[in-house]
Amino acid sequence: MKIGHIDFESNPLFLAPMENVTDPSFRYMCKQFGADMVYTEFVSSDGLIRDAYKSLEKLKISDDERPIGIQIYGHLIEPMIEAAQMAEQANPDLIDINFGCPVKKIANRGAGSGMMKDPDKMVEMTRQIVNAVNVPVTVKTRLGWDENSLIICELAERLQDVGIAALTIHGRTRSQLYKGLADWTLIGEMKHNRRIHIPIIGNGDVNSPEVAKERFEMYGTDAIMIGRATYGCPWIFRSIKHYLEKGELLPEPDVDERVRIAKMHFLKSVEVKGEKVGVLEMRRHLSSYFKGLNDFKDTKLKLVTENNPEEVLKLLDYIGKRWENGE
């Protein structure tokens, strides 16, 4: 499979862009475990053109993350063009347009999956962005606004015709949010549509090696994008790749390995963002590495309230000793 100049081996696995999750330290961890492509958190076009600090920070990428895409979102064409050009200056491997986020404050403004209410505008915005930048442009979207407007089949052809290099489809409508089961039927139809020649990337409910294998075999997608299942589990990429290659399941990491992974992630966060911000922004990740441990409540509370990096590392060491048998 190829997107622009990027060549991928068979059955590549992509890390989905997720707000407050796919920051540089988490992207780094997923790369360590075999993610073939990673994306930034989604970046507001309005924030970029206002030079908002938080939005500009999201454009910071490094060569060891490659290939990497910067994802942008917005509801107005001109600011989106300007944002795409600003994103291009950060030298990503591609720019991805977010037409899939279902969050109310974004969709109700007509951005993200809210754009599915106006497919003509969506296509025109995409056309102008493709023409405004020199890197590949891709799109991530959903099946439609609701079950009565499943427009993805026609939309995929129209987006391809204006020049996108690949299309990621999440198997839900905007109205579903993340409820119910993702329906990959239309994703498979797009992959087997003779008019479609760009890569089709499937997304939604891939949470285990077995499901990933089934999706590849049943729907034939060129790649799979994994989102929520990576949270607290960046090793899912390693597990899936091993299963696809060997047909056997790797054991889940024991507590010692989880401590090692959590430390690596924590230290990377502090390195990238400094002690204060690095510690604060790791809180949402740290406890997720230790789901399922018995009598963990008090330790979890300490883990997500401690501000001193050295004390956080001591707590992680304590977890390794206290729960060394995975109890």
Residue pairs with C-beta under 8 A, 6 or more apart in sequence:
1 7
1 8
1 10
1 12
1 199
1 222
1 223
2 8
2 199
3 94
3 136
3 138
3 165
3 166
3 199
4 93
4 94
4 135
4 136
4 165
5 93
5 136
6 37
6 67
6 93
6 94
6 136
8 36
8 37
8 223
9 36
11 216
11 223
11 224
11 244
12 36
12 37
12 222
12 223
12 224
13 34
13 35
13 36
13 37
13 212
13 223
13 224
13 225
13 226
13 237
13 240
13 241
14 35
14 36
14 37
14 38
14 39
14 168
14 201
14 223
14 224
14 225
14 226
15 22
15 27
15 30
15 35
15 37
15 38
15 39
15 225
15 226
15 227
15 230
15 237
16 22
16 39
16 140
16 203
16 225
16 226
16 227
16 230
17 39
17 40
17 41
17 42
17 69
17 71
17 96
17 98
17 140
18 41
18 227
18 228
18 231
19 41
19 42
19 101
20 41
20 281
20 284
21 41
21 230
21 231
21 284
22 38
22 39
22 40
22 41
23 41
23 269
23 272
23 273
23 281
24 60
24 61
24 62
24 65
24 268
24 272
25 265
25 268
25 269
25 271
25 272
25 273
25 278
25 282
26 234
26 265
26 285
27 35
27 38
27 39
27 40
27 65
27 68
28 64
28 65
28 265
28 268
29 234
29 261
29 264
29 265
29 268
30 38
30 230
30 234
30 237
31 38
31 64
31 65
32 234
32 264
33 234
33 235
33 236
33 237
33 238
34 237
34 238
34 241
35 234
35 237
36 67
36 223
37 67
37 68
37 69
37 223
38 65
38 67
38 68
38 69
39 68
39 69
39 70
39 71
39 96
40 58
40 59
40 61
40 68
40 69
40 70
40 71
40 92
41 58
41 71
42 71
42 72
42 73
42 98
42 101
43 55
43 58
43 59
43 70
43 71
43 72
43 73
43 83
43 87
44 52
44 55
44 72
44 73
44 74
44 83
45 72
45 73
45 74
45 76
45 79
45 80
45 82
45 83
46 52
46 74
46 79
47 54
47 55
47 56
48 55
48 56
48 59
48 72
48 82
48 83
48 86
48 87
49 79
49 82
49 83
49 86
58 70
59 70
59 86
59 87
59 90
60 90
61 68
61 70
61 90
61 91
61 92
66 93
67 93
67 94
68 92
68 93
69 92
69 93
69 94
69 95
69 96
69 138
70 87
70 90
70 92
70 94
70 95
70 96
71 95
71 96
71 97
71 98
71 140
72 80
72 83
72 84
72 87
72 95
72 96
72 97
72 98
73 97
73 98
73 99
73 101
73 106
73 111
73 112
74 80
74 83
74 111
75 109
75 110
75 111
75 114
75 115
77 121
77 124
77 125
77 128
80 97
80 125
80 128
80 129
81 128
81 129
81 132
84 95
84 129
84 132
84 133
84 137
85 132
85 133
87 95
87 133
88 95
88 133
88 134
88 135
92 135
93 135
93 136
94 135
94 136
94 137
94 138
94 165
95 129
95 133
95 135
95 136
95 137
95 138
96 137
96 138
96 139
96 140
96 168
97 125
97 126
97 129
97 137
97 138
97 139
97 140
98 111
98 112
98 140
99 112
99 113
99 115
99 116
99 122
99 139
99 140
99 141
99 142
100 112
100 113
100 140
100 141
100 142
100 168
100 170
101 107
101 111
101 112
101 113
102 112
102 113
102 142
102 172
102 174
102 176
102 177
102 178
103 112
106 112
106 114
107 113
107 114
107 174
108 114
110 117
110 118
113 141
113 142
113 145
113 174
114 174
115 121
115 122
115 125
115 141
116 122
116 141
116 142
116 144
116 145
116 149
116 151
116 155
116 174
117 145
119 151
119 154
119 155
119 158
122 155
122 159
123 155
123 158
123 159
123 162
126 137
126 139
126 159
126 162
126 163
126 164
127 162
127 163
129 137
130 137
130 162
130 163
130 164
131 163
136 165
136 166
137 163
137 164
137 165
138 164
138 165
138 166
138 167
138 168
139 159
139 164
139 166
139 167
139 168
140 167
140 168
140 169
140 170
140 203
140 225
141 152
141 155
141 167
141 168
141 169
141 170
142 152
142 169
142 170
142 171
142 172
142 173
142 174
143 150
143 151
143 152
143 169
143 170
143 171
143 172
143 173
143 183
143 186
144 150
144 151
144 152
144 173
144 174
145 151
145 173
145 174
145 175
146 173
146 174
146 175
147 173
147 175
149 173
150 173
150 186
152 169
152 186
152 190
153 186
153 189
153 190
153 193
156 167
156 169
156 190
156 193
156 196
156 200
157 193
157 195
157 196
159 167
160 167
160 195
160 196
160 197
160 198
164 198
165 198
165 199
166 198
166 199
166 200
166 201
166 222
167 190
167 198
167 199
167 200
167 201
168 201
168 202
168 203
168 225
169 186
169 187
169 190
169 200
169 201
169 202
169 203
170 182
170 203
170 204
171 182
171 183
171 184
171 185
171 186
171 187
171 202
171 203
171 204
171 205
172 178
172 179
172 180
172 182
172 183
172 204
178 228
181 205
182 203
182 204
182 205
184 202
184 204
184 215
184 218
184 219
187 200
187 202
187 219
187 221
188 218
188 219
188 220
188 221
190 196
190 200
191 200
191 219
191 220
191 221
191 222
192 220
199 222
199 223
200 221
200 222
201 221
201 222
201 223
201 224
201 225
202 215
202 219
202 221
202 223
202 224
202 225
203 224
203 225
203 226
203 227
205 211
206 212
206 215
206 224
206 225
206 226
206 229
207 226
207 228
207 229
207 236
208 229
208 236
208 239
208 240
209 239
209 240
209 242
209 243
209 244
209 249
210 243
210 249
212 224
212 226
212 240
212 243
212 244
213 240
213 243
213 244
215 221
215 224
216 224
216 244
226 236
226 237
229 236
230 236
230 237
231 285
231 288
232 285
232 288
232 289
232 291
233 288
234 261
234 265
235 253
235 261
238 250
239 249
239 250
242 248
242 249
242 250
243 249
243 250
253 261
254 326
255 290
255 293
255 319
255 320
255 323
255 324
255 325
255 326
256 320
256 324
258 289
258 290
259 289
259 316
259 317
259 319
259 320
261 289
262 285
262 286
262 289
262 290
262 316
263 313
263 316
265 282
265 285
265 289
266 278
266 279
266 282
266 286
266 309
266 312
266 313
266 316
269 278
269 279
269 281
269 282
269 285
270 278
270 279
270 282
270 309
271 278
272 278
273 281
275 309
276 307
278 309
279 306
279 307
279 308
279 309
279 312
280 307
282 312
283 303
283 304
283 305
286 303
286 304
286 312
286 316
287 300
287 303
287 304
290 296
290 300
290 319
290 323
293 319
293 323
293 326
293 327
294 323
294 327
296 323
299 315
299 318
299 319
299 322
302 315
303 312
303 315
303 316
303 319
306 312
306 315
